[in-house]
C-alpha cells in the first residue's frame, strides 16, 4: 500500500467514495480518448458519426457511467464493435448480445 492509499483511508467514507468515483471517471475518460486516438478520430468525427454534439462527446468521454447503447454508438463511430465479456469463476461468457438488444430497445 502506498502513501496515497494510506491517506485516502484516513478520509471519511463519503470522501473515499468521491475519490474512487473521480478516479473511475479519469480512467474512463483516458480509455475513451485513447480509443479515439487509436482510430485517428477527433471529437468532431465522433460527433458526426453518432449525431451527438461535439460538447456532448467531450462530456461522454469524461463519464464513468453511461448506457450501453451510448457506448456502442461511440465505439461504432470509431469503426469498432462493442464486445462485452463476463469472467466468472474462470469462465468467459460473451454478453455482446446485450449491447445489440439495446440497439432495438429490448428491455427485460
Order of alpha helices (4+ residues) and beta strands (2+ residues): alpha-alpha-alpha-alpha-alpha-beta-beta-alpha
